[in-house]
Amino acid sequence: MRLTRCGSRCEEMERIQYKISGGLSPEAIERIAADAFALLESVGVRIDNDDVLAELSRRQGVSVREGRAFYGPELVERFIEWVQKDNAEYMLNIPGRDAPLVRGPFLCTRVWEQQAGRARMAKVEDLARASRLMDSFDAEGVPAVHPQDVDSRLRQVVTAKVAYENSRAMGGFMLAGSVDEAEILCRMGQAAGRCGVHVCLQIPHSPLRLDGPSLGIILDMARARRTPAGVAVGGGAMPLAGAAAPLLPPGFLAQGLAEALAAYGTGKLLNEKVRGYCSVFPGTFDMRSSGMAMASPEAVLLWLAVRQLHEHFFGQAVGGDFACMGKVYDAQAAAEKTAAVVTAVLSGATTFVNLGMTPMDEVFHFEGAIIDMEILDYAWRLRRGIGWEETPTVDIVREAERDGTFLMHTTTMRFREELWSPSLFTREGLSSWMAAGSPALLERAAAAASDRIEANDYHPEPDVARELERLLEEADKRLV
């Protein structure tokens, strides 16, 4: 399944298009910015690493006291300038791209078995199949599956290797717990011909805390002059409204912006050779279950606000998310995913993450990836808008009335390509569907996923495969 495309006439015709409008006023954005700057200057961020704090205290514009780092306004302005020039955040739209780009979820530890109707721990063979399926959609980015049948000390390296062996662009954005592990992962990504990011160290934690051990790793890299090409550090701030961040939107957005800027800038201050990534991932909290509520109505609205802030401060557009809190691909998952994706598309998103995932970085569904692509195709059709042609209505109706149908009218023939033709969803009547054996959508999606995996015959070049194997052997000696 690929997203449908129109022919040349369809692309050239005039269109009536609709987009989401409204949002934060200029005054509201100024208030959010002022509050974010005030948080960084007067509240600061907690860093549980005395060595990192001591190093930061030597940087102009940073003050350190009582386990916290505080950033002056001029330094925060520099952080914003740095983000504008280089942001390795994988959720960003790619400028100039007129087709959607999809990326998988972040290392799901489980996969869904459709026939058994259960989630189980992921294996290496699941990662290989998932990588081939994602590759069939021209997807890129972090591996969708994190196999649990591997020695935990080698899990990151094995995951990267299998993703590289089974796809043209999957892999990268791996985690690392040491300089040695980061070096091997970066060399593996380079051997596979990937441009990176190869290693990603996510450091912000709400409220206003940065991960000390990860910052310690990049500081060690700088001091040892062993910073491999392809390491990124930052965030990815994930404030949780009403739980780990203010429930009121102005405070929520200000804290998220402050955390994202601190995460990006602190890493760059400690080690200028690492790349940075910066964004806010808005989360809402369910007071009954005491957990995150992805794709809630409030989360969808906050995503709109975050996109607006990102465009204002950084000149970059944040993509969309196949988010949901459904545990399986059911009515809840469909409703939440469709709401999130349609809203994202109509607000300008062209990159979409978490393909095939429920609920949050937990379970990868092979058939779910097929369904998600159908949802995206639906939303992308909305984005194109309505084809418009000023042909006299009286003439069209008179001619069609004479024939008794509009099916063969010349305007119908010209505009037929305007009608969306789903690959998975069906539109036949009930009797026809029952006559065909009442095929279930999930079963057809699972079959489509298997077909795509089997049809994908990608293999790395022999010299690449040998180098990946050699690096795994090196990892076994250095990390185990």
Backbone hydrogen bonds, N-H to C=O, Kabsch-Sander energy under -0.5 kcal/mol:
donor,donor_aa,acceptor,acceptor_aa,energy
11,E,7,G,-1.8
12,E,8,S,-1.7
13,M,9,R,-1.7
14,E,388,W,-0.6
16,I,386,I,-2.5
17,Q,15,R,-0.7
20,I,346,L,-2.0
29,I,25,S,-2.2
30,E,26,P,-2.1
31,R,27,E,-2.0
32,I,28,A,-2.4
33,A,29,I,-2.4
34,A,30,E,-2.5
35,D,31,R,-2.5
36,A,32,I,-2.4
37,F,33,A,-2.5
38,A,34,A,-2.2
39,L,35,D,-2.5
40,L,36,A,-2.0
41,E,37,F,-1.8
42,S,38,A,-2.9
43,V,38,A,-0.6
43,V,39,L,-1.8
44,G,39,L,-2.9
45,V,69,A,-2.2
46,R,208,L,-2.4
47,I,67,G,-2.1
48,D,210,L,-0.7
49,N,47,I,-1.9
53,L,49,N,-2.3
54,A,50,D,-2.5
55,E,51,D,-1.9
56,L,52,V,-2.6
57,S,53,L,-2.0
58,R,55,E,-1.2
59,R,56,L,-2.2
62,V,59,R,-1.8
63,S,70,F,-2.2
65,R,68,R,-2.0
68,R,65,R,-1.4
69,A,45,V,-2.5
70,F,63,S,-3.0
71,Y,40,L,-2.4
72,G,61,G,-2.7
76,V,72,G,-2.0
77,E,73,P,-2.2
78,R,74,E,-1.5
79,F,75,L,-2.1
80,I,76,V,-2.1
81,E,77,E,-1.9
82,W,78,R,-2.5
83,V,79,F,-2.5
84,Q,80,I,-2.2
85,K,81,E,-1.3
86,D,82,W,-2.2
88,A,276,G,-2.9
92,L,89,E,-1.2
93,N,317,A,-3.0
97,R,94,I,-1.9
101,L,350,T,-2.6
103,R,352,F,-2.7
104,G,140,E,-0.5
107,L,105,P,-1.3
107,L,143,P,-1.9
108,C,144,A,-2.1
109,T,361,D,-0.6
110,R,362,E,-1.8
111,V,120,R,-2.3
112,W,364,F,-2.2
113,E,118,R,-3.2
114,Q,112,W,-0.8
117,G,113,E,-1.8
118,R,113,E,-1.4
120,R,111,V,-2.5
122,A,109,T,-2.7
126,D,123,K,-0.5
127,L,123,K,-1.7
128,A,124,V,-2.1
129,R,125,E,-2.0
130,A,126,D,-3.0
131,S,127,L,-2.6
132,R,128,A,-1.9
133,L,129,R,-2.4
134,M,130,A,-2.8
135,D,131,S,-2.2
136,S,132,R,-1.4
137,F,133,L,-0.5
137,F,134,M,-1.5
138,D,135,D,-1.9
139,A,134,M,-2.1
140,E,102,V,-1.4
141,G,169,A,-1.6
146,H,108,C,-3.2
148,Q,122,A,-3.1
154,L,151,D,-2.1
155,R,151,D,-0.7
158,V,154,L,-2.9
159,T,155,R,-2.4
160,A,156,Q,-2.3
161,K,157,V,-2.6
162,V,158,V,-2.6
163,A,159,T,-2.0
164,Y,160,A,-2.5
165,E,161,K,-2.1
166,N,162,V,-1.0
166,N,163,A,-0.5
167,S,164,Y,-0.6
171,G,141,G,-3.0
173,F,197,V,-1.7
174,M,198,H,-2.3
182,A,178,S,-2.1
183,E,179,V,-2.5
184,I,180,D,-2.2
185,L,181,E,-2.4
186,C,182,A,-2.3
187,R,183,E,-2.4
188,M,184,I,-2.2
189,G,185,L,-2.2
190,Q,186,C,-2.3
191,A,187,R,-2.3
192,A,188,M,-1.7
193,G,190,Q,-1.3
194,R,189,G,-2.5
198,H,230,G,-2.1
199,V,230,G,-2.2
200,C,174,M,-3.3
201,L,232,A,-2.6
202,Q,200,C,-0.7
203,I,201,L,-0.6
203,I,234,G,-2.6
205,H,209,R,-3.4
209,R,205,H,-1.8
210,L,46,R,-2.8
211,D,203,I,-1.9
212,G,210,L,-0.6
215,L,211,D,-1.8
216,G,212,G,-2.3
217,I,213,P,-1.7
218,I,214,S,-1.7
219,L,215,L,-1.9
220,D,216,G,-2.4
221,M,217,I,-2.1
222,A,218,I,-1.9
223,R,219,L,-2.4
224,A,220,D,-2.4
225,R,221,M,-0.7
225,R,222,A,-0.6
226,R,221,M,-2.6
231,V,228,P,-0.9
232,A,199,V,-2.6
233,V,275,R,-2.4
234,G,201,L,-2.0
235,G,277,Y,-2.4
237,A,279,S,-2.4
241,A,239,P,-0.6
241,A,283,G,-2.8
242,G,245,A,-2.3
243,A,240,L,-2.2
244,A,240,L,-2.0
245,A,240,L,-1.2
252,F,248,L,-2.5
253,L,249,P,-2.9
254,A,250,P,-2.0
255,Q,251,G,-2.7
256,G,252,F,-2.3
257,L,253,L,-2.4
258,A,254,A,-2.4
259,E,255,Q,-2.7
260,A,256,G,-2.4
261,L,257,L,-2.4
262,A,258,A,-2.5
263,A,259,E,-2.4
264,Y,260,A,-2.2
265,G,261,L,-3.0
266,T,262,A,-2.5
267,G,263,A,-1.2
268,K,264,Y,-1.5
269,L,265,G,-2.2
270,L,266,T,-1.9
271,N,267,G,-2.0
274,V,271,N,-1.5
275,R,231,V,-3.0
277,Y,233,V,-1.1
279,S,235,G,-1.3
281,F,237,A,-3.7
283,G,239,P,-1.8
285,F,241,A,-0.8
286,D,291,G,-3.2
287,M,285,F,-0.7
290,S,286,D,-1.9
291,G,286,D,-0.9
293,A,284,T,-3.1
296,S,293,A,-1.2
300,V,296,S,-2.5
301,L,297,P,-2.0
302,L,298,E,-2.4
303,W,299,A,-2.3
304,L,300,V,-1.5
305,A,301,L,-1.8
306,V,302,L,-2.8
307,R,303,W,-2.6
308,Q,304,L,-1.9
309,L,305,A,-2.4
310,H,306,V,-2.9
311,E,307,R,-2.2
312,H,308,Q,-2.0
313,F,309,L,-2.9
314,F,310,H,-2.3
315,G,310,H,-0.7
315,G,311,E,-1.0
316,Q,310,H,-1.0
319,G,91,M,-2.7
320,G,351,T,-3.5
322,F,353,V,-2.7
323,A,321,D,-1.7
324,C,359,P,-0.5
330,D,328,V,-1.7
334,A,330,D,-2.5
335,A,331,A,-2.5
336,E,332,Q,-2.7
337,K,333,A,-2.7
338,T,334,A,-2.3
339,A,335,A,-2.2
340,A,336,E,-2.3
341,V,337,K,-2.7
342,V,338,T,-2.8
343,T,339,A,-1.9
344,A,340,A,-1.9
345,V,341,V,-2.8
346,L,342,V,-2.4
347,S,343,T,-0.8
347,S,344,A,-0.7
348,G,345,V,-1.7
349,A,344,A,-2.7
352,F,101,L,-2.6
353,V,320,G,-2.0
354,N,104,G,-1.2
355,L,103,R,-2.0
357,M,354,N,-1.5
358,T,363,V,-2.0
361,D,359,P,-0.5
363,V,358,T,-2.9
364,F,110,R,-2.4
365,H,356,G,-3.0
366,F,364,F,-0.5
369,A,365,H,-1.5
370,I,366,F,-0.9
371,I,367,E,-1.8
372,D,368,G,-2.9
373,M,369,A,-1.9
374,E,370,I,-1.5
375,I,371,I,-2.2
376,L,372,D,-2.5
377,D,373,M,-2.3
378,Y,374,E,-2.3
379,A,375,I,-2.4
380,W,376,L,-2.8
381,R,377,D,-1.7
382,L,378,Y,-1.4
383,R,379,A,-1.8
384,R,380,W,-1.4
385,G,381,R,-0.8
385,G,382,L,-0.8
386,I,16,I,-2.7
387,G,385,G,-0.5
388,W,14,E,-2.5
391,T,389,E,-1.7
396,I,392,P,-1.7
397,V,393,T,-2.6
398,R,394,V,-2.5
399,E,395,D,-2.4
400,A,396,I,-2.4
401,E,397,V,-2.7
402,R,398,R,-1.6
403,D,399,E,-1.3
404,G,400,A,-1.7
405,T,400,A,-1.1
409,H,406,F,-1.1
413,M,409,H,-2.4
414,R,410,T,-2.1
415,F,411,T,-2.1
416,R,412,T,-1.0
418,E,415,F,-2.3
419,L,416,R,-1.5
433,W,429,G,-2.2
434,M,430,L,-2.7
435,A,431,S,-2.3
436,A,432,S,-1.3
437,G,434,M,-1.6
438,S,433,W,-2.2
444,R,440,A,-2.1
445,A,441,L,-2.5
446,A,442,L,-2.5
447,A,443,E,-2.2
448,A,444,R,-2.2
449,A,445,A,-2.3
450,S,446,A,-2.2
451,D,447,A,-2.3
452,R,448,A,-2.1
453,I,449,A,-2.3
454,E,450,S,-2.5
455,A,451,D,-1.9
456,N,452,R,-0.9
456,N,453,I,-0.7
457,D,455,A,-0.8
464,V,461,E,-0.5
465,A,461,E,-2.5
466,R,462,P,-2.3
467,E,463,D,-1.9
468,L,464,V,-2.5
469,E,465,A,-2.0
470,R,466,R,-2.3
471,L,467,E,-2.3
472,L,468,L,-1.7
473,E,469,E,-1.9
474,E,470,R,-2.0
475,A,471,L,-2.4
476,D,472,L,-2.1
477,K,473,E,-1.3
478,R,474,E,-2.2
479,L,475,A,-2.9
480,V,475,A,-0.6
480,V,476,D,-0.6
